[in-house]
């Protein structure tokens, strides 16, 4: 019985991942990079470090 439940959960998770990946890829490729980076907390720190190194 446990094996059947494990198989069912694996199938459900596979379907969720297969449905989510195209949506994530579409979002990442359509949102401008600057707007995407602005959503991260580390964006300002990374920009500061890059400015120092140049």
N, CA, C and O atoms as a Tripos MOL2 file, in Angstrom:
@<TRIPOS>MOLECULE
protein
  216   215    54     0     0
PROTEIN
NO_CHARGES

@<TRIPOS>ATOM
      1 N           0.8260   -1.2050    0.0000 N.3       1 UNK1
      2 CA          0.0000    0.0000    0.0000 C.3       1 UNK1
      3 C           0.8670    1.2650    0.0000 C.2       1 UNK1
      4 O           0.5610    2.2410   -0.6840 O.2       1 UNK1
      5 N           1.9390    1.2290    0.7690 N.am      2 UNK2
      6 CA          2.8250    2.3980    0.8320 C.3       2 UNK2
      7 C           3.4540    2.6610   -0.5260 C.2       2 UNK2
      8 O           3.6160    3.8130   -0.9300 O.2       2 UNK2
      9 N           3.8100    1.5870   -1.2330 N.am      3 UNK3
     10 CA          4.4270    1.7500   -2.5500 C.3       3 UNK3
     11 C           3.4630    2.4240   -3.5240 C.2       3 UNK3
     12 O           3.8760    3.2500   -4.3370 O.2       3 UNK3
     13 N           2.1790    2.0710   -3.4430 N.am      4 UNK4
     14 CA          1.1900    2.6760   -4.3290 C.3       4 UNK4
     15 C           1.0290    4.1620   -4.0280 C.2       4 UNK4
     16 O           0.9210    4.9750   -4.9450 O.2       4 UNK4
     17 N           1.0140    4.5160   -2.7430 N.am      5 UNK5
     18 CA          0.8800    5.9230   -2.3740 C.3       5 UNK5
     19 C           2.1050    6.7150   -2.8080 C.2       5 UNK5
     20 O           1.9880    7.8550   -3.2570 O.2       5 UNK5
     21 N           3.2800    6.1080   -2.6740 N.am      6 UNK6
     22 CA          4.5000    6.7780   -3.1180 C.3       6 UNK6
     23 C           4.4480    7.0260   -4.6170 C.2       6 UNK6
     24 O           4.8200    8.1030   -5.0840 O.2       6 UNK6
     25 N           3.9920    6.0460   -5.3650 N.am      7 UNK7
     26 CA          3.8840    6.1970   -6.8170 C.3       7 UNK7
     27 C           2.8840    7.2930   -7.1760 C.2       7 UNK7
     28 O           3.1260    8.0790   -8.0920 O.2       7 UNK7
     29 N           1.7760    7.3490   -6.4660 N.am      8 UNK8
     30 CA          0.7630    8.3750   -6.7290 C.3       8 UNK8
     31 C           1.3370    9.7620   -6.4660 C.2       8 UNK8
     32 O           1.1390   10.6750   -7.2670 O.2       8 UNK8
     33 N           2.0460    9.9260   -5.3520 N.am      9 UNK9
     34 CA          2.6440   11.2290   -5.0350 C.3       9 UNK9
     35 C           3.7050   11.6150   -6.0510 C.2       9 UNK9
     36 O           3.8090   12.7850   -6.4180 O.2       9 UNK9
     37 N           4.4840   10.6620   -6.5050 N.am     10 UNK10
     38 CA          5.4900   10.9580   -7.5230 C.3      10 UNK10
     39 C           4.8390   11.4150   -8.8270 C.2      10 UNK10
     40 O           5.3290   12.3340   -9.4830 O.2      10 UNK10
     41 N           3.7460   10.7760   -9.1940 N.am     11 UNK11
     42 CA          3.0320   11.1700  -10.4110 C.3      11 UNK11
     43 C           2.4540   12.5740  -10.2570 C.2      11 UNK11
     44 O           2.5560   13.3930  -11.1700 O.2      11 UNK11
     45 N           1.8480   12.8520   -9.1020 N.am     12 UNK12
     46 CA          1.2700   14.1790   -8.8580 C.3      12 UNK12
     47 C           2.3520   15.2540   -8.8840 C.2      12 UNK12
     48 O           2.1680   16.2990   -9.5070 O.2      12 UNK12
     49 N           3.4730   15.0100   -8.2170 N.am     13 UNK13
     50 CA          4.5650   15.9840   -8.2040 C.3      13 UNK13
     51 C           5.1400   16.1940   -9.6000 C.2      13 UNK13
     52 O           5.4870   17.3160   -9.9710 O.2      13 UNK13
     53 N           5.2410   15.1190  -10.3700 N.am     14 UNK14
     54 CA          5.7390   15.2380  -11.7410 C.3      14 UNK14
     55 C           4.8110   16.1120  -12.5800 C.2      14 UNK14
     56 O           5.2770   16.9530  -13.3480 O.2      14 UNK14
     57 N           3.5120   15.9190  -12.4380 N.am     15 UNK15
     58 CA          2.5490   16.7400  -13.1820 C.3      15 UNK15
     59 C           2.6380   18.2120  -12.7770 C.2      15 UNK15
     60 O           2.5570   19.0980  -13.6280 O.2      15 UNK15
     61 N           2.8030   18.4700  -11.4840 N.am     16 UNK16
     62 CA          2.9170   19.8560  -11.0160 C.3      16 UNK16
     63 C           4.1660   20.5070  -11.5840 C.2      16 UNK16
     64 O           4.1150   21.6400  -12.0630 O.2      16 UNK16
     65 N           5.2870   19.7990  -11.5320 N.am     17 UNK17
     66 CA          6.5470   20.3520  -12.0470 C.3      17 UNK17
     67 C           6.4450   20.5840  -13.5490 C.2      17 UNK17
     68 O           6.8710   21.6250  -14.0510 O.2      17 UNK17
     69 N           5.8840   19.6220  -14.2620 N.am     18 UNK18
     70 CA          5.7540   19.7710  -15.7200 C.3      18 UNK18
     71 C           4.8320   20.9340  -16.0770 C.2      18 UNK18
     72 O           5.0050   21.5520  -17.1280 O.2      18 UNK18
     73 N           3.8750   21.2370  -15.2390 N.am     19 UNK19
     74 CA          2.9820   22.3630  -15.4990 C.3      19 UNK19
     75 C           3.6260   23.6900  -15.1010 C.2      19 UNK19
     76 O           3.3530   24.7200  -15.7160 O.2      19 UNK19
     77 N           4.4740   23.6700  -14.0820 N.am     20 UNK20
     78 CA          5.0470   24.9150  -13.5650 C.3      20 UNK20
     79 C           6.2450   25.3970  -14.3690 C.2      20 UNK20
     80 O           6.4330   26.6040  -14.5190 O.2      20 UNK20
     81 N           7.0550   24.4910  -14.8860 N.am     21 UNK21
     82 CA          8.2970   24.8770  -15.5660 C.3      21 UNK21
     83 C           8.0400   25.7970  -16.7650 C.2      21 UNK21
     84 O           8.7110   26.8230  -16.8670 O.2      21 UNK21
     85 N           7.1220   25.4970  -17.6650 N.am     22 UNK22
     86 CA          6.8930   26.4260  -18.7850 C.3      22 UNK22
     87 C           6.4440   27.8120  -18.3190 C.2      22 UNK22
     88 O           6.8620   28.8210  -18.8870 O.2      22 UNK22
     89 N           5.6070   27.8630  -17.3010 N.am     23 UNK23
     90 CA          5.1660   29.1500  -16.7760 C.3      23 UNK23
     91 C           6.3150   29.9580  -16.2070 C.2      23 UNK23
     92 O           6.3950   31.1680  -16.4210 O.2      23 UNK23
     93 N           7.1990   29.3030  -15.4880 N.am     24 UNK24
     94 CA          8.3700   29.9850  -14.9230 C.3      24 UNK24
     95 C           9.2790   30.4790  -16.0400 C.2      24 UNK24
     96 O           9.7740   31.6040  -15.9890 O.2      24 UNK24
     97 N           9.4980   29.6450  -17.0420 N.am     25 UNK25
     98 CA         10.3630   30.0510  -18.1530 C.3      25 UNK25
     99 C           9.7720   31.2300  -18.9210 C.2      25 UNK25
    100 O          10.4990   32.1430  -19.3100 O.2      25 UNK25
    101 N           8.4680   31.2160  -19.1380 N.am     26 UNK26
    102 CA          7.8180   32.3380  -19.8260 C.3      26 UNK26
    103 C           7.9590   33.6080  -19.0010 C.2      26 UNK26
    104 O           8.2490   34.6710  -19.5500 O.2      26 UNK26
    105 N           7.7580   33.5150  -17.6890 N.am     27 UNK27
    106 CA          7.8790   34.6890  -16.8220 C.3      27 UNK27
    107 C           9.2990   35.2400  -16.8370 C.2      27 UNK27
    108 O           9.4960   36.4480  -16.9630 O.2      27 UNK27
    109 N          10.2800   34.3640  -16.7110 N.am     28 UNK28
    110 CA         11.6780   34.8070  -16.6460 C.3      28 UNK28
    111 C          12.1130   35.4390  -17.9630 C.2      28 UNK28
    112 O          12.8780   36.4030  -17.9570 O.2      28 UNK28
    113 N          11.6440   34.9170  -19.0800 N.am     29 UNK29
    114 CA         12.0860   35.4490  -20.3690 C.3      29 UNK29
    115 C          11.3120   36.6900  -20.8090 C.2      29 UNK29
    116 O          11.7640   37.3980  -21.7100 O.2      29 UNK29
    117 N          10.1640   36.9740  -20.2030 N.am     30 UNK30
    118 CA          9.4020   38.1540  -20.6090 C.3      30 UNK30
    119 C           9.6020   39.3410  -19.6810 C.2      30 UNK30
    120 O           9.3790   40.4810  -20.0900 O.2      30 UNK30
    121 N          10.0140   39.1040  -18.4470 N.am     31 UNK31
    122 CA         10.2390   40.2020  -17.5010 C.3      31 UNK31
    123 C          11.6240   40.7810  -17.7580 C.2      31 UNK31
    124 O          12.5900   40.0270  -17.8730 O.2      31 UNK31
    125 N          11.7400   42.0990  -17.8500 N.am     32 UNK32
    126 CA         13.0720   42.6930  -18.0450 C.3      32 UNK32
    127 C          14.0210   42.3150  -16.9110 C.2      32 UNK32
    128 O          13.6020   42.1730  -15.7620 O.2      32 UNK32
    129 N          15.2950   42.1550  -17.2420 N.am     33 UNK33
    130 CA         16.2770   41.6890  -16.2610 C.3      33 UNK33
    131 C          16.3880   42.6480  -15.0820 C.2      33 UNK33
    132 O          16.5300   42.2000  -13.9440 O.2      33 UNK33
    133 N          16.3280   43.9460  -15.3240 N.am     34 UNK34
    134 CA         16.4560   44.9160  -14.2320 C.3      34 UNK34
    135 C          15.3050   44.7840  -13.2390 C.2      34 UNK34
    136 O          15.5040   44.8640  -12.0270 O.2      34 UNK34
    137 N          14.0960   44.5800  -13.7720 N.am     35 UNK35
    138 CA         12.9430   44.4240  -12.8890 C.3      35 UNK35
    139 C          13.0480   43.1180  -12.1110 C.2      35 UNK35
    140 O          12.6770   43.0580  -10.9390 O.2      35 UNK35
    141 N          13.5490   42.0800  -12.7580 N.am     36 UNK36
    142 CA         13.7010   40.7900  -12.0930 C.3      36 UNK36
    143 C          14.7290   40.8910  -10.9780 C.2      36 UNK36
    144 O          14.5170   40.3620   -9.8870 O.2      36 UNK36
    145 N          15.8430   41.5670  -11.2440 N.am     37 UNK37
    146 CA         16.8840   41.7190  -10.2240 C.3      37 UNK37
    147 C          16.4220   42.6030   -9.0770 C.2      37 UNK37
    148 O          16.8380   42.4010   -7.9360 O.2      37 UNK37
    149 N          15.5700   43.5770   -9.3620 N.am     38 UNK38
    150 CA         15.0930   44.4770   -8.3160 C.3      38 UNK38
    151 C          14.2670   43.7310   -7.2820 C.2      38 UNK38
    152 O          14.1160   44.1970   -6.1530 O.2      38 UNK38
    153 N          13.7380   42.5890   -7.6550 N.am     39 UNK39
    154 CA         12.9470   41.8080   -6.7180 C.3      39 UNK39
    155 C          13.7780   41.0920   -5.6770 C.2      39 UNK39
    156 O          13.2420   40.6430   -4.6640 O.2      39 UNK39
    157 N          15.0610   40.9750   -5.8990 N.am     40 UNK40
    158 CA         15.9270   40.2790   -4.9550 C.3      40 UNK40
    159 C          16.5150   41.2630   -3.9550 C.2      40 UNK40
    160 O          16.8510   42.3910   -4.3150 O.2      40 UNK40
    161 N          16.6390   40.8500   -2.7220 N.am     41 UNK41
    162 CA         17.2070   41.7020   -1.6830 C.3      41 UNK41
    163 C          18.6850   41.9670   -1.9170 C.2      41 UNK41
    164 O          19.1930   43.0140   -1.5150 O.2      41 UNK41
    165 N          19.3830   41.0380   -2.5590 N.am     42 UNK42
    166 CA         20.8220   41.1620   -2.7350 C.3      42 UNK42
    167 C          21.2070   41.9990   -3.9480 C.2      42 UNK42
    168 O          22.3960   42.2210   -4.1770 O.2      42 UNK42
    169 N          20.2500   42.4680   -4.7270 N.am     43 UNK43
    170 CA         20.5690   43.1880   -5.9600 C.3      43 UNK43
    171 C          21.3990   44.4360   -5.6800 C.2      43 UNK43
    172 O          22.3600   44.7130   -6.3980 O.2      43 UNK43
    173 N          21.0390   45.1880   -4.6490 N.am     44 UNK44
    174 CA         21.7890   46.4020   -4.3350 C.3      44 UNK44
    175 C          23.2000   46.0740   -3.8710 C.2      44 UNK44
    176 O          24.1540   46.7540   -4.2490 O.2      44 UNK44
    177 N          23.3360   45.0380   -3.0570 N.am     45 UNK45
    178 CA         24.6530   44.6630   -2.5560 C.3      45 UNK45
    179 C          25.5480   44.1920   -3.6980 C.2      45 UNK45
    180 O          26.7310   44.5280   -3.7370 O.2      45 UNK45
    181 N          24.9970   43.4250   -4.6150 N.am     46 UNK46
    182 CA         25.7770   42.9330   -5.7530 C.3      46 UNK46
    183 C          26.2030   44.1000   -6.6380 C.2      46 UNK46
    184 O          27.3460   44.1440   -7.0910 O.2      46 UNK46
    185 N          25.3080   45.0340   -6.8860 N.am     47 UNK47
    186 CA         25.6500   46.2010   -7.7020 C.3      47 UNK47
    187 C          26.7540   47.0160   -7.0340 C.2      47 UNK47
    188 O          27.6360   47.5390   -7.7150 O.2      47 UNK47
    189 N          26.7120   47.1250   -5.7260 N.am     48 UNK48
    190 CA         27.7400   47.8660   -4.9880 C.3      48 UNK48
    191 C          29.0940   47.1750   -5.1080 C.2      48 UNK48
    192 O          30.1090   47.8340   -5.3340 O.2      48 UNK48
    193 N          29.1170   45.8560   -4.9580 N.am     49 UNK49
    194 CA         30.3700   45.1020   -5.0640 C.3      49 UNK49
    195 C          30.9350   45.2150   -6.4770 C.2      49 UNK49
    196 O          32.1440   45.3700   -6.6460 O.2      49 UNK49
    197 N          30.0880   45.1400   -7.4780 N.am     50 UNK50
    198 CA         30.5560   45.2620   -8.8680 C.3      50 UNK50
    199 C          31.1390   46.6510   -9.1060 C.2      50 UNK50
    200 O          32.1660   46.7870   -9.7710 O.2      50 UNK50
    201 N          30.4940   47.6790   -8.5690 N.am     51 UNK51
    202 CA         30.9950   49.0450   -8.7350 C.3      51 UNK51
    203 C          32.3580   49.2150   -8.0670 C.2      51 UNK51
    204 O          33.2240   49.9110   -8.5970 O.2      51 UNK51
    205 N          32.5520   48.5940   -6.9240 N.am     52 UNK52
    206 CA         33.8340   48.6900   -6.2170 C.3      52 UNK52
    207 C          34.9350   48.0080   -7.0200 C.2      52 UNK52
    208 O          36.0470   48.5250   -7.1180 O.2      52 UNK52
    209 N          34.6270   46.8520   -7.5910 N.am     53 UNK53
    210 CA         35.6450   46.0920   -8.3380 C.3      53 UNK53
    211 C          36.0470   46.7820   -9.6340 C.2      53 UNK53
    212 O          37.1530   46.5640  -10.1290 O.2      53 UNK53
    213 N          35.1800   47.5990  -10.1840 N.am     54 UNK54
    214 CA         35.5160   48.2860  -11.4330 C.3      54 UNK54
    215 C          36.2940   49.5090  -11.0750 C.2      54 UNK54
    216 O          36.6970   50.2650  -11.9580 O.2      54 UNK54
@<TRIPOS>BOND
     1     1     2 1
     2     2     3 1
     3     3     4 2
     4     3     5 am
     5     5     6 1
     6     6     7 1
     7     7     8 2
     8     7     9 am
     9     9    10 1
    10    10    11 1
    11    11    12 2
    12    11    13 am
    13    13    14 1
    14    14    15 1
    15    15    16 2
    16    15    17 am
    17    17    18 1
    18    18    19 1
    19    19    20 2
    20    19    21 am
    21    21    22 1
    22    22    23 1
    23    23    24 2
    24    23    25 am
    25    25    26 1
    26    26    27 1
    27    27    28 2
    28    27    29 am
    29    29    30 1
    30    30    31 1
    31    31    32 2
    32    31    33 am
    33    33    34 1
    34    34    35 1
    35    35    36 2
    36    35    37 am
    37    37    38 1
    38    38    39 1
    39    39    40 2
    40    39    41 am
    41    41    42 1
    42    42    43 1
    43    43    44 2
    44    43    45 am
    45    45    46 1
    46    46    47 1
    47    47    48 2
    48    47    49 am
    49    49    50 1
    50    50    51 1
    51    51    52 2
    52    51    53 am
    53    53    54 1
    54    54    55 1
    55    55    56 2
    56    55    57 am
    57    57    58 1
    58    58    59 1
    59    59    60 2
    60    59    61 am
    61    61    62 1
    62    62    63 1
    63    63    64 2
    64    63    65 am
    65    65    66 1
    66    66    67 1
    67    67    68 2
    68    67    69 am
    69    69    70 1
    70    70    71 1
    71    71    72 2
    72    71    73 am
    73    73    74 1
    74    74    75 1
    75    75    76 2
    76    75    77 am
    77    77    78 1
    78    78    79 1
    79    79    80 2
    80    79    81 am
    81    81    82 1
    82    82    83 1
    83    83    84 2
    84    83    85 am
    85    85    86 1
    86    86    87 1
    87    87    88 2
    88    87    89 am
    89    89    90 1
    90    90    91 1
    91    91    92 2
    92    91    93 am
    93    93    94 1
    94    94    95 1
    95    95    96 2
    96    95    97 am
    97    97    98 1
    98    98    99 1
    99    99   100 2
   100    99   101 am
   101   101   102 1
   102   102   103 1
   103   103   104 2
   104   103   105 am
   105   105   106 1
   106   106   107 1
   107   107   108 2
   108   107   109 am
   109   109   110 1
   110   110   111 1
   111   111   112 2
   112   111   113 am
   113   113   114 1
   114   114   115 1
   115   115   116 2
   116   115   117 am
   117   117   118 1
   118   118   119 1
   119   119   120 2
   120   119   121 am
   121   121   122 1
   122   122   123 1
   123   123   124 2
   124   123   125 am
   125   125   126 1
   126   126   127 1
   127   127   128 2
   128   127   129 am
   129   129   130 1
   130   130   131 1
   131   131   132 2
   132   131   133 am
   133   133   134 1
   134   134   135 1
   135   135   136 2
   136   135   137 am
   137   137   138 1
   138   138   139 1
   139   139   140 2
   140   139   141 am
   141   141   142 1
   142   142   143 1
   143   143   144 2
   144   143   145 am
   145   145   146 1
   146   146   147 1
   147   147   148 2
   148   147   149 am
   149   149   150 1
   150   150   151 1
   151   151   152 2
   152   151   153 am
   153   153   154 1
   154   154   155 1
   155   155   156 2
   156   155   157 am
   157   157   158 1
   158   158   159 1
   159   159   160 2
   160   159   161 am
   161   161   162 1
   162   162   163 1
   163   163   164 2
   164   163   165 am
   165   165   166 1
   166   166   167 1
   167   167   168 2
   168   167   169 am
   169   169   170 1
   170   170   171 1
   171   171   172 2
   172   171   173 am
   173   173   174 1
   174   174   175 1
   175   175   176 2
   176   175   177 am
   177   177   178 1
   178   178   179 1
   179   179   180 2
   180   179   181 am
   181   181   182 1
   182   182   183 1
   183   183   184 2
   184   183   185 am
   185   185   186 1
   186   186   187 1
   187   187   188 2
   188   187   189 am
   189   189   190 1
   190   190   191 1
   191   191   192 2
   192   191   193 am
   193   193   194 1
   194   194   195 1
   195   195   196 2
   196   195   197 am
   197   197   198 1
   198   198   199 1
   199   199   200 2
   200   199   201 am
   201   201   202 1
   202   202   203 1
   203   203   204 2
   204   203   205 am
   205   205   206 1
   206   206   207 1
   207   207   208 2
   208   207   209 am
   209   209   210 1
   210   210   211 1
   211   211   212 2
   212   211   213 am
   213   213   214 1
   214   214   215 1
   215   215   216 2
@<TRIPOS>SUBSTRUCTURE
     1 UNK1         2 RESIDUE 1 A UNK
     2 UNK2         6 RESIDUE 1 A UNK
     3 UNK3        10 RESIDUE 1 A UNK
     4 UNK4        14 RESIDUE 1 A UNK
     5 UNK5        18 RESIDUE 1 A UNK
     6 UNK6        22 RESIDUE 1 A UNK
     7 UNK7        26 RESIDUE 1 A UNK
     8 UNK8        30 RESIDUE 1 A UNK
     9 UNK9        34 RESIDUE 1 A UNK
    10 UNK10       38 RESIDUE 1 A UNK
    11 UNK11       42 RESIDUE 1 A UNK
    12 UNK12       46 RESIDUE 1 A UNK
    13 UNK13       50 RESIDUE 1 A UNK
    14 UNK14       54 RESIDUE 1 A UNK
    15 UNK15       58 RESIDUE 1 A UNK
    16 UNK16       62 RESIDUE 1 A UNK
    17 UNK17       66 RESIDUE 1 A UNK
    18 UNK18       70 RESIDUE 1 A UNK
    19 UNK19       74 RESIDUE 1 A UNK
    20 UNK20       78 RESIDUE 1 A UNK
    21 UNK21       82 RESIDUE 1 A UNK
    22 UNK22       86 RESIDUE 1 A UNK
    23 UNK23       90 RESIDUE 1 A UNK
    24 UNK24       94 RESIDUE 1 A UNK
    25 UNK25       98 RESIDUE 1 A UNK
    26 UNK26      102 RESIDUE 1 A UNK
    27 UNK27      106 RESIDUE 1 A UNK
    28 UNK28      110 RESIDUE 1 A UNK
    29 UNK29      114 RESIDUE 1 A UNK
    30 UNK30      118 RESIDUE 1 A UNK
    31 UNK31      122 RESIDUE 1 A UNK
    32 UNK32      126 RESIDUE 1 A UNK
    33 UNK33      130 RESIDUE 1 A UNK
    34 UNK34      134 RESIDUE 1 A UNK
    35 UNK35      138 RESIDUE 1 A UNK
    36 UNK36      142 RESIDUE 1 A UNK
    37 UNK37      146 RESIDUE 1 A UNK
    38 UNK38      150 RESIDUE 1 A UNK
    39 UNK39      154 RESIDUE 1 A UNK
    40 UNK40      158 RESIDUE 1 A UNK
    41 UNK41      162 RESIDUE 1 A UNK
    42 UNK42      166 RESIDUE 1 A UNK
    43 UNK43      170 RESIDUE 1 A UNK
    44 UNK44      174 RESIDUE 1 A UNK
    45 UNK45      178 RESIDUE 1 A UNK
    46 UNK46      182 RESIDUE 1 A UNK
    47 UNK47      186 RESIDUE 1 A UNK
    48 UNK48      190 RESIDUE 1 A UNK
    49 UNK49      194 RESIDUE 1 A UNK
    50 UNK50      198 RESIDUE 1 A UNK
    51 UNK51      202 RESIDUE 1 A UNK
    52 UNK52      206 RESIDUE 1 A UNK
    53 UNK53      210 RESIDUE 1 A UNK
    54 UNK54      214 RESIDUE 1 A UNK
